[in-house]
């Protein structure tokens, strides 16, 4: 029995979409007719997913990291309770209210019911379940500890999603405040200043320098503001295309690592992701070289990812992991020391987890300080701009007697 995505029409002509299990598409169409639905399309979930993978852009709703963490936690709980895997997958799909999650889980269940492993079923949905997820599940199935591995995966996905939310939350306030500041100042210069200054332009006297600069800047924004916005959009588009080149991306990522504060944030974020991923893979009995390869793929910075690949090559030749990673000088010294200590004591998994926790705490501290500093700085900057605009408009009033003469 397989899973099929369908599109059907109800008696009122409204379109309905969902997922049904059946032996064949014809069987699913019959089930839909029994529900008084007119089938329009019926496609196997696996074929639908393959079509989405070949398409670079799709309107289909994605499965978020929070959804993956939730379904993993539910699967771990049901597996620990002794429920068969196919029944656990069916129960979790029925508990979910999101059609996309239901489709994925039923697709995985149909593959499991055909005799394949859970890892093979997950492999049909690489956009939902990354390689680290599938490799960890495969190791858990081989070792016979799938429930414990799923618990670790749930912790990992929840922690990764929490770290992402922290970074986005920390950056959201400065970004919103910056946009508001630019919007307010631009609105004053484009709409308010011209109306006020019209009163003084009819006079024969010479306006103060500050007022003339403000008028010139206001005229420039009114005449070329749209062109500036278009140039910025075009520049962003060209920059994104330039980053698609591997060499250009590598140079840009290398530049980021040399910047004082940005480099520390990039290095800390990627180190935390790498050590956390490496920890869960080694703790799930995945071979070290395979763990290094998969953990390196979660590193978004190109020079750091290449450093992990080079370290994996040295480890394959017999070198220690800590020393191999330390040769690049891209990872924090504390992380290298913890990894070397874990290798020497046989507690690599625990030391990797400590390194991840240490980097995440450091990131939290930096982001908290950054947000606490940027907020007041942006407010003061906007206040200075507004104060300058007000003074530039008030100076002609203060010199009104001179202008009248």
N, C-alpha and C positions, 0 to 999 in steps of 0.2 A: 504494500500500500504506500502510495506516494502523496506528497503535498502539492496542491495546485492553487495558483492565484487566479481569481476569476473577476470578471466584470459582468454585471447583470443588471437588468431593469426590473423594477417592481411593478405591480399592477397600475400604479399611478404614473409610470414613466420615469421615475427617478433612478439615477444610476447608483448602484451599490457595488462596493469592492470588498474583497475578503479572501480568506484562505480556507480551503476544504481538503480533507483527506479522502482519497479514492484510489481505486485500482487503475483506472484509465481516465483520460479526459472525457470519454463518453459517459463513464459512470458518474463523474462529477456533474456533467450537464443534466443527467437524470436526477441527481440529488437536488440540483437547483430548481428543476421543474417541479419537483415534489414540494418545494418550499414556495411555489408560485412565483418564481423568479425566471425571467427570460435570459438565458446565458448569451453573452455577446462574445467574450473571449475567455478561454480557459488554457492556461499555460503551466507546465511544471515549474516549481519554484527554482530548481537548479538551472533550468534554461533561462529563466527570467534574470537570475543573478548573473549568469554568464554574459547576457546582453548588456547589463548595467556595467560590468567590468570592462567591456570593449568600448563603451561610450565614455568619453572623457567628462561629459557634463550630463547630469541626469536630474530630473525634477523629483525623483523619488526621495522620500524622507530618510535621513541617515539615522543610524542607531547611535545615540550619544554614549559617551564613556560612563555616565551615570546609569544608563539602561544596562550596559554590559556588566557593570559592577553588581547591580541589583539581581539580574538573572543568574549571575555566577553564584551569588550568595544563596539564592533560593535553590539552585541545583546542588550546592554543597550541603545544605541543610537536609534536603530530601534524600540525597545519596547516603548521608550519615545515618539517616533513619532506616536505611535498608530498602528503600523503594527502588525497583528496577529502573535502569537508566531511561528506557523509552517511556515509562510511565512518568518519571520525573520531568522529562522534557515536555510531555503533553500537559502535565499539571502547571508548569511554569508558563507555557504558552497560553493556557486558559486564564491564568491570573493576570496576564498583561492586557492593558487596554489599548496598546499601540499596534496597529495592523502590521507594521514593518517588523516588529519584534516577533509577533505571532508567526509571520511568514518565515522568518529565519529559523526559529525554533522547530517549526513543523518540518522545514526542509532538512534540518539536521536529524530530526527524529526518523524521517523516512529513510535516510541513509543508514542510520543505526539499525533499523528494522530489516534492512537488506543484508545485514551481517557485517557491515563495516564498523570500524572503531569510531569512537566519538571524535578523535582528532581528524580522521578522514572526513567525517561529516562537517566539522568546522572549516576544513580546507575549502569547501565550496563557497565560503563567505569570507574571503580574505580582507575585504573592506571593513568587516565587523569585528573579526577575530584576527589580530595581528599574529606574526610568526611566533613571538614569544608566548602568546597564549596557547597556540596549537602545540608548540614543542613541549611546553610544561604539561599540558594535558596528556600528550603521548607518553611522556616519562612517567606520569602518575598511573596511567593505565598499565604500562609494562611492569611497574613496581607493585601494582595492586593496592595503591593508596590514593585512589582518585578523589575520595571525599576530602582528605587532608590537603591535597594539591589544589582542589577547587576553593577551599577556604583561604589558602595562601594567595591564589589568584584574585579572589574577591578583595582581600586586603590590599593587594597591589593595585588593582584597578581603582579602588576607592581612594587610595593615597595619591595616585597619579592625577586623578580628576580633582582632588582637593588642592594639590599643588598648582594645577592649571588655574583653578578658580581663584586661588590666592593672588597669583600674578595678575590675572585679568582684573580682579577687584582692586588691586593696588594701583594699576595703571588707569583704571576707568576715571577716577576722580580728577587726576591732573589733566587727562585728555578732555573731559567735559568742561573743566574750568578754562582750559586754554581756548577751546572753541567758543565758549561764551564770551571770553575776553576779546577775542578777535572780532566776533560778531558785534559786540557793543561798540567797540572803537570804530569799526568800519561803518556801522550805522550812523554814528555821530558825524564822522567825516563826510559821508556821502549825502546824508539827508538833512542833518541838523545844522551843520556849519554853514552850508551855502545859504540857507534861509536867514540866518542871523547876520552873516557878513554882507548880505545885499544892502543892509541899512547903511553900512559904512562906505561902500564902494561909490556911492553917489557924491561923496564929499571930495573936495579938491585937495585936501591935505594928504600927506604921506602916511600910510598905515605903518604901525610898528613892525619890525622885522619878524617877530614871532608870529604875528597875525598874517603877514604875507607868506611865510613858510607854510602855515596851516592852510591858507587858501590854495597855494600851489599844490600841496599834497592832496587836498580834497579834490581839486580839478583833475589831478592825475588819476586818482582812483575812479572818478566818474567817467573819465574818457577811456581808461585802459583797464578798469577793474575786471571786466569779463575776459579780456585777453589774458590777463594775469592768471585768472582761474583756469582758463583753457590751457595755458602753458604749463601750469602745475599738474593738471590731469594728464596732459601728454607726456610730461617729464616722468610722472609716476608710472605710466604705461611702458615707456621706453626703458625705464630702470628695471621694471619687472621682467621685461623681455631680455635685458642684458644679463640679469641674474640667472636666466635659464642656461646660459653657457657655463659649463663646469669650471673652467679656468677663472672666469669672472666671479663666479660665486665663491670660489676658494679664496681669491684675493680680498673680496669684500668681507668674508667671515674672518679672515686673518686680520684685517683692519679692525674689526669689532673687538677682537681679543686684545689689541694694543691700547684701546681707549681706557682711561682710568676707571670710571665707574661702570660703564657698559660692559667692558671686558670682564670685570669681576662678576657681574650678574650673569653673563652668558656662560662663563666658565662654571659658576656655581650651579646654575640650572642644569646644564648638560652633565656635570659630574653627579648630581643627585639622581638624575634619571638613569645614568649608566650604572651606578653602584646599586641602586634599588633593583634594576632589572637583572643585573649579574647575580645579586643575592638570591632572588627568588628562583633563578634558573639552577644555580648550584645547589640550593636547598631542595630542589625537586629531582635531583639525580641526573640532570642533563650534563653530558660531558663538558669539561672545561673549555675546550676549543670551540665547541658548538655554542656554549654559553657566551664566550667572548664575541663570537661572530654576530649572534643575535643581539646581544647588549650593545654592540657598536652601532647597530642599525637604528637604535632609538636616539642616538646622539645627532642633533640637528646641525651642529657646527661642523663644517667640512674638515678643517685641519684636525680637530679633536677626533673625528670619526676615522680619519686616515691614521692618526696616532694609535688608535685601538687596533686597526687592521695590522699595522706594523708590529704592535706588541703581540698580537695573536701569532704572527709569523715567527717571532723570536721564541714564544712559548712552545710552538710546535717543534722548534729546534732544541728545546730543553732548558731555556732560560726561565727564571722566576717571573711571575706575573707582575709583582710590584716594581721590580727593577726594569722590566720591559716597558711598563707604562710611564715610569719616571724619566726615561730617556728623552721623551718629547718635551718635558718641562711645561706641559699645557694643563696638567691636572694638579690640584692643590697638594702641597707636600704632606699635609695631614692625611689625606686620602691614600697617598702612596705608602706612608708609614703604617697605616691601619691594614692595608692589603698585605704588605710584607709581613706584618705581625701575625695576621691570620694564616698566611701560608706556613709560617714557622711553627705555629701552635696547633695547626690542624683545625682552626675555627674560622675558616675563610668566610663562611656564610654570615656568622655573627659580626665579624669585623666589617664586612661590606655593608651590612645593615646599619652599623654604627656610623660608618662614613656617610651613608645616605642621610641619616637623621641629623648628623652634624652639618652637612651642607644645607639641608632644608631649614634648619634653625638659623643659620647664617643668612640665608636668603630672606627669611622672614624679618630678621633684624634690619637688613639693608633696605628692604622694601618699605618697612614701617618708617624708618628714618627718612627715606626719600619722599614718601607721601607727606610726612609731617613737615618737611622742608619746602617742598614744591608748592603746597597749598598757599601758605603765607606769601611766598615769593611771587606767585602769580597774582594774588590779590593786590599786593603792593605795586607790582608793575602796572596792572590795570588802573590802579588809583593814580599813579604818576601820569599815565597817558591822559586820563580824564582831567586831571588837574591842569596839565599843560594845555589841553583844548579849552578849558574854562578860562584860564589866564589869557590865552591868545584872543578869546572873544571879549574879555573884559578890558584889556589894555586900551582899545580904541575909546571905550567909554571913559576911562580915566583921563585920556588925553583929548576929550571932546572939545574943550575950549580951544586947544591948539588946532584941531581939525576945522573948527568953524572959522577961525581967523584965516 
